Amino acid sequence: MIRTKKMVASLFAVSLFTSVVAAGCGGQQPSGTDAGSGSSPKNLNILVSHANAKYAMQVKDDDRYIKELSRLSGYHLKFEFLGHGNDFTQQMTVRFASGDLPDVIRTDSINSTMHPGAVDKGVFQDLTPLIEKYGQNLKKKIPEEAWKSPRVSKDGKIYGIPALSALPASRVVYIRQDWLDKLGMKTPKTVDDFLKFFEAVKKEDMNGNGDPNDEYGFYVRENLIYSNLFFSEFGAEPGTWYFKNGKLEPGMIQPEIKDALKFWKSLYDKGYINPNLFTNKAADWEAGIKQGKGGMWVHDVTNYNSNWGLPEFYANEKNAKVSMISAPEGPKGKGISPQSDQIYFVWVVPAKNKSAEDVIKFLNWAWSDEAEPFFALGIQDYNYKMENNKPIWNLSDPANKDNDASVFYQLSINPRGDGRMLPKLLEVIPNAGAIKEGIKTAAGNVIKNDALHMPTLESLKTHPELAPGTGAAGTLFLDMFAKVTLGKEDVDSAFDKFVAEWKRRGGDAAIKEATDWYNHFHKK
């Protein structure tokens, strides 16, 4: 996915206070650890995924960044990088079964299927008293909402430390501003405004290649990945859960979806969306945008400086320009992404290991201001230098660019998670104004989610075809959506048949489980 490959490639120059840089990258001993006590640094063994990041996949034992992080933190750190995706899941399952566990481990949740029942079996340490004693930075800087998550806490006890994604919300609508200007149109706001833009794109040869039929107002990606617009505008987003009439149910079975289906069919029939929307894989989708086939698409604000916001990205068009705008306002609302807890992954500490106190001290230091320069800029006088009391950092510098090295210190070994969009880092990055506005826009595109903090439902774990929302191939919903959009089945009958089949196969059990969770979590 572009998000995986491109987000990690878009890194930024930053402006930090000189005193912070001096504390983080100078010779001073860090606070909050045992550094400076006269004893040898304590060892901390850390288990993570390489997440397909180039540098992490090839890291050496004597890596300069791990050495520098060890020096700064006051701990002798050893990172072990496992695979990614299914490989990581399988490797972690084996590790937990064997009991061969390091001091601190990256997982997706304290309730992960990689270590089923770990909390109840006493595999993880209760970190609550240690956080209270040694984790003031953690308490201060990690949002309260993240601590409430079942991925982190159970029965009032904290068993995991959240690592956060870059932003609470990142999805925006990207639109070709130069096309809007060429058409003499203002930024679309309502669904009708977007339809007018789509019609204009259909009639004009917007990319100037002589073919007026190879541009589409809305460029859609396979399985509606990064393409789930025009749903919440009609009252229900497929992957968002809604508490109505005493039940918690997914949006995809709400009757409002019928209006969204009819709208999508009209987009297809009128040629406003690309006809290969069900087979348009990530690489082809990106290539199509680069070639000027899309007037509008959905993606993350974090990718503005890596591709979408760069004129040179659009190889065949001069003066290409994009804007990040809000989702359209529809008759019953707007929005792109359901509200989330912002948790990227979770740190857990095996109970049998005796290093929990040091783990909390290390993570607390990682969330300090003094640690921030390293995770943002790397090593002073290698990845960046200081000029006139300001840091100078450039992605084109081989120290940062080669093998995506900057990804390693900003993301791969950053205990905070993904810190590339912190306010301090946004002060002097290229296109800072546009990105800051994009962040505000993304926040306005969030949909209220009544299932916030709901764990993965047991009733759906063995039924991938029942998964709510878009993005996953082979689901009953996307199968029905395709048949309706392509005109193979009538909207009303196809939708009613889908809902009945979904409930029969296990949906009713999922609704009951979700409702029971909701009532318990909200103490109803």
N, C-alpha and C positions, 0 to 999 in steps of 0.2 A: 504494500500500500504506500501511497505517496506520503501519508502521514508518518509512516515508519522510516522511509528512506529520506524524505526531504526535510522533515522537521529537525532531524538531527544534523542536517547540513546547513541550516540557517542560524548562524550565530552572529553576535553583535559586539561592536565596540561599546565600552561602558565608561561612565563617569562615577568615580567613588571618592569619598573624602580622603585626603592625604593621610590623615592620622590612621584611618582604617587600614589603608594599604600598608603603611609602615608596621602596624601591629600584626597584620596577617602575613606579610611577606618579608619582613625584616628579621633580625636575629632575636627578637624578644620571645620569651617563653610564653606559650599559650596559657590562658587561665582556665580553670575548671578541670584540669587533668593533673596527673602526677608529675608532669614534666617539671624539671627544676628541683626535684626532691633529692637529687643526688643518686638515685637508684636507676637501674637500667629501665628503659621504657617497657611497659607491660605489653604482651602480645594480644592482639585481637584478630581472630580469624573470621572472615566475612564471606558468606556464600551468596552469589548473585547470578543473574542471567547475563550473557553478553549481548542479548537483545539484537543480534545481527549487526552490531556496531563494529566497523572494520578494526579499529584499534583494539578494542576489548577482545576481539576474536584472536588477536595475535600478540597479546601483551606478554612481555618477558618477566621473569622473576625479579630482575633488578630494575624494574621500570622507574623512570625518573619521577613520574607524577605520584606514584604510590610512595616513593621515598620522601617526596616533598610533603605530601599529606601526612605521612608519619611524623616528620619533623615538626610540622606546624601543630599537630594535634597532641603530640607527646606520647603517642602510642605506636608500637611497632605493628603495622597493619599488613595483613596478608589476605588478598582477595582471590577467591576461587570462582572462575566464571564457567557456569554451565551453559547449556544450549538455549534455544529460544522456542517459544510456542510449545508444540507437542513434545519436542525433545526435552525441554525444561521440565515439563510436567512428569514425563516418564523418569527422568533422572532424579527429580526430587522425591518421587514416590519410592524409588529404590533406596535413597539415602535415609528417608524416615523409617523405612522398614528395617534397615540395617542398624539404625541407632547411631550411625557415624555422622554426628552433627557438630558443626563449628559453634563459635560464640554467638553469632547473630546471623539471621537468615532472611533473605528476601522471599516473600510469598505474596499471594494475591489477597489472602484473607486468613484470619485465624481459624476460619471454618472451611478452608480450601479442601477440595477433593484430593489434593496431593498428600494430605495428612488428616484423613477423616477421624473425627472424635478426639483430636489432639488436646483440646482444652479440657474436656471431661476426663481424659486419661492422665492429666497432669504433665503432659509433654512440654508445655510452655509455662514460663515463669509469670506469676502475677507481678506486673511492673508498677502497680499503683503507688506503693509507698516509696519506691525508688525515684519515680518521676516527681513525686511531691518533694523529695529531699534534694535531688540532683538535677531536675529537669525544668528549671524555671524558664529557660529559653523555649523549650518545647511547649510548655503551657501557654506562653505568651504569643508565640508566632504561628502555631498550628491552630487553625480555626476550630472553635468549639464544636461545630457541626461534624467535623471529621472524627473527633473523639467519641461522638455518640454512635458512630457506625458499628453495626454488628461485626464488621470486618476487623474491628479493633478491640471492642469491649464486649463483655458478657457478664450479666448479673452484677453490674456496678463495678466490675474489676477490669482493669486495662491489661490486655495480654499482647498488644501490638502497638508499634509506633508508626503513625501514618507518614508516608512519603508522598508529596503532593505533585500533581500535574501542574503545568505551567500557569494555567488560568482556571478559575471556576467555570468559565464558559469561553469557548473559542470559535464557534461556528458563526460565519457571516455569509452574506450573499455577495459574491464578486460579480461586478458588471463592467462591461467594456465602456468606460467613460468616454473614450474617443468616438465610439459608435453613437452614444447618446448625443454628443456634441454635433456629430455629423448629421444626425437626424433632426437636430434642433429640439430635442426632447429634454424635459426635466427628469430628475431622479424619480423613478416610479415608487409609489408608496402603497397604493391599493392593488388588489388583485386585478381590477380593470386597467389600471395603469400598466401593469406588467403585460397584460394581454395586448395592449396597444403597442408596446415595445416589441413584443414577439411578432406581431403582424408586420410592423415596419421592417424588422430584420428579414422576414420572409420575402418581402418585395424587393429589397435593395441588395446589391452586391457589396456587402459591408466590408469584406476583406479585400476587395479590389482585384480578385484573381480572374475575373471574367465569367465566373459561374455563380449566378444568383441563387442557386439551389443547394449549395453546400454549407450554408450557415443556418444555425438554429438558435432561436431565442433562448432556450434553456437547454444546456448540454448535460445530459444525464449519464450516470455511470452504472455499470452492472450491479444488479440487485438493489438498486436505489442507494448505493453507498454514497454518502455525501450528496444525496439528491432528494432527501425527504421533505421537500417543500409541498405546499398546497394540500396539506392534511389538517394541521391545527387551525388553519384559516377557516375550515368548515366545521370545526368543533371537536376533532379527535385526532391525535397523532398516534400511529400504529403501535409504537414501542413505549408509549407513556401509559401509566396506570392511573385510573380515575376511581375515586370512591363515590359511588352513587347508589342511592336506595339501599344502603346498608351492605353493599358488596364492593370489593376492590377488584376491578376488571381491567384488562388491557384495552387500549384505545382501538385496536384493530377489529374488535367485535362490537364496537358501539355503532348504532344506526347512522350516526353522522358520517361514518366512513363512506356510505353510499354516495353522498354528494361529492366527496373527494374523488371517488372512483370515476364518476361521471365527468368531472372536470379533467382528470388525467386522460380519459379517453378522448375528450375534445382536443386536448393538446396534441395528442398523437394524430388524430384525424386531420387536423389543420396543418400539420407539418411544423408545429412550433417546437417539438422536441425531436432529437435524433432517432431515426427508426431502429437503430441497433442498440437501444437503451438496455436491453436485457443481456447483451453479449459484449458491451463496451468495457473491456477490462481496463484496469488502472493505467497501464502504460499507454494504451491506445487513447484512453480518455484524456490523459495529459497531453499526448501528442496532438490530439484534435484541437484542444484549446490553444496550444502553441501555434498551430497552423491557421488559427482564426476561424474555427468552426463554431465556436460558442460565444453567444452574446452575454450569457449569464450562467453561473454555476455556483455551487456551495462548497466551501472549504474552511480552513482554519486561518485566523488572523496571524498565527505564528508563521505561516508560510509566505507572508507578504514580501519579506526581504529575500527569500530564497528562490522564488520563481514568479508568482503572479504579479508582484508589484514592480518587476524589472522590465523595462522596455526591451532589453536585449533578449528576454525570454521568448518574445514573439518574433521568431527569426525572419519571417516573410513579410512583416509589416513594420513600417516606420512609424514612430510616434505613438505606438500603442500605449494605452493608459487604462488602468482599472481603478474602480472605487469599491470600497467595502460598505455595503448598505444593509439596512434592516430587512428582515423577512416581510413579505407583503401583508398588509392588513386585510383580513377577510371578513366575511359577514359574522363570524363567530370567534374571531381571535387572530393570533399570529404566533410565530415561533418556529424554532428549528430543533433544539435539543432539550430533552427533559432535564430538569434540575438534578445535579449530581453532588456527591460528597467531596469531590476534588481529590480523592485518594488515587494515587498512581500505583502504589504498591504498599506493602506493610512489612515492617521489621518485626521479627519474633526472636525470642531468646530461649533456647532449650533450658528446661528447669535443671537438668543434671549438670550443666556447666556452671561454674562458680564466678563467671565474669559479668554478671548482669549489672552490677554497680558500674563497672568500667564501660560497658556498652552504653548505658544511659549518660554517663559523663561525656563519652565521645560524641554521641548524637547531640547532646546539649551544646557542646562546643561547635559542632557542625552548623547549628542554627544560630550561632553568634555572629555579630557584625564583623568580628575579626577574621572569621573563616570565609566570609563572602568573597573577598578579592580572589582567592585561589579558585573557587568554584566558578567564578565569572571570567577570570583572565588567565589563569594558569600560573606559571612561574615567572616572576619578575626577571627581566633581562634575558629571558629566553622566549617566552610567548608574548611578552609585552614589555614596554619600557615606560619610564616616567619622563615627561617633558613639561616644564612649567607647572609642576605640581599636578599634572593630569596624566592619566594612563593613556598610552597609545597602543591600540590593539587592532590587528587587521587579519581577517580570515585568509587573505591571499598570502600571508607570511607562511613559508613552508613549515615552520614549527607548529602552526595551527592547522594548516590545510592538509599536509601529507597524512594519508591514512585516516583522515578525519580526526586528527589528534585532539582538536578542541572539544569534540563530542565526549571524549574520555573524561576530561576533568570537569566539564560542565554537566554531564549527565550520567555516564557509566559508573563513576565512583563518587557521585554526589549523594550523600545520605539524605539530603532534603527531598530528592526526587528530581523534577525538572524545573530548574530555577532561571530559565532563559528569558522570562518575561517579567521579572521583578521590577517594581517601580524605579529603583535606583539604576537598574541597567538600561532603562528606557530613556534616560536623560539625554544621551548623546548618540544613540544609534542612528544609522541612516533611516530617513523617513520616519523619524520619531513621532512627528505630529500625526501622520496618517495612522500609524500603529496604535497610538493612544486612543484615537477616535474609534479605531476598529475594535479595541477592547471594550469600549463603552457600548458600541453597537452590538457586540456579541453578548454582552450582559443582558441587553434588551431582547435578545432572541431566545431566552430561556423559557421553557414551558414549566409551569407548576407541576410537580410530580408527587402524587399522593403515595407512591411507593418508595420514596427516598429512604434509604437505609435498609430496604428489604433485602434479605439474603437470597441467594439462588434457591428457587423453589425445588424441593425434592421431587415433586410431582412432574417437573419438566426436565429433570436431568437426563432421563433416558428417552426423552421424546423431542429430539432436536427439530422435528417437523412442526412442533407446536410453538416454537420460539416466537414471542411477540416482536413486532417491529420489522424493520427492513435491514438489509445488510447481509443476512445469512442466506445462502443458497438452499434450495430444496424445502422451504417452509410451505405450509398450506396457504398462508397468506399471500406470499409472492406468486405462488402458482395461480391462485385465484386472480390476483391483480393483473398478471400477464394475460390471462384469458379474457378478462374484461377489457383491458386496454387495447388489445389486438382485435377486439370485436368478435371473438370466438364464442363468447357467452354473454347473455343479458346481465346487466348489473344487479338487478334485484334478486333474480333467482340464483346467480352465482354467489352473491354475498350470503344469502340465507343458507344455502347449502354448505358454504365454507364454515359459517358459525356453528351450524349443527354438527358438522364433522369434527370441528375443533373441540367442541365440548364433549362429544362422545368419546374421542380418543384420549382424553385426560384433561381437557380444559376445565371441566366442572370441578375436578379435584384440585386443579391449580387455583381456581377462584376461591374455593373454600380455604385452602392453605394460606393464600394471600390475605384473605379477609380475617382469618384467625390471627395471622401475624399483625395485621393493621390494628385490630382491636386490642391485642396484648401490648403492642409497642406504644400505642396512644392511650392505653389504659381505659378502653371503652367498656 
